Amino acid sequence: MAVIHIASSDIPTDRSAIDTESFTATVRRVEVPHRGPRGWHHHGDHHVIAYLISGKVRIESGPGGGIITEPSAGDLVHERRFVTEATSCRRELRVLPP
C-alpha cells in the first residue's frame, strides 16, 4: 500500500501504529513536568521523530555535550539511532511523536 492513513481516533497506544518489514512507527503523547537535566541516554536502534506541542527542551549531544539545540512548540525533532543525548525541560513539555 502506497499510502497508510490512520485516523487520530484509531491510533493505538499499546503497540506500533504502522509495522511493516522495513518501517515501524509508534505514536505516543508524552507530558514531562518541568525539571532539570535528564541523564545521558540513547534510544538504541530507533530513530526518534517528535513534534513538540508545547514547552521547550534543551538537547545536548556530541562530544561533551557541545552540540546544543533548543526546540520549542511547533518544532519537529529527529534524533538518529544510537545518538547519545541529554535533555532538560524549561517548562512543562508536551510531545507528540508523529
RAQUI-V717751 format. One record per residue. N is the residue number from 1. OMEGA is omega in radians with two decimals (999 if undefined). Layout:
# RAQUI-V717751
[[N OMEGA] [N OMEGA]]
This chain:
# RAQUI-V717751
[[1 -3.09] [2 -3.13] [3 3.07] [4 3.14] [5 3.10] [6 3.13] [7 -3.09] [8 -3.14] [9 -3.11] [10 -3.13] [11 -3.10] [12 3.10] [13 -3.08] [14 -3.11] [15 3.13] [16 3.12] [17 3.12] [18 -3.11] [19 3.12] [20 3.14] [21 -3.02] [22 -3.05] [23 3.06] [24 3.08] [25 3.08] [26 -3.10] [27 3.06] [28 3.09] [29 -3.11] [30 3.04] [31 -3.06] [32 3.10] [33 3.08] [34 3.12] [35 3.11] [36 -3.06] [37 2.99] [38 -3.10] [39 3.10] [40 -3.11] [41 2.98] [42 -3.08] [43 3.06] [44 -3.06] [45 -3.10] [46 2.93] [47 3.04] [48 3.05] [49 -3.06] [50 3.05] [51 -3.12] [52 3.13] [53 3.11] [54 3.12] [55 -3.14] [56 -3.13] [57 3.04] [58 3.14] [59 3.10] [60 3.10] [61 3.13] [62 -3.11] [63 3.11] [64 -3.12] [65 -3.05] [66 3.09] [67 -3.06] [68 3.02] [69 -3.10] [70 3.11] [71 3.11] [72 -3.06] [73 3.14] [74 -3.12] [75 3.09] [76 -3.09] [77 3.05] [78 3.01] [79 3.12] [80 -3.13] [81 3.13] [82 3.07] [83 3.10] [84 -3.08] [85 3.04] [86 -3.13] [87 2.98] [88 -3.09] [89 3.11] [90 3.06] [91 -3.12] [92 -3.07] [93 3.02] [94 -3.06] [95 3.02] [96 3.03] [97 -3.12] [98 999]]
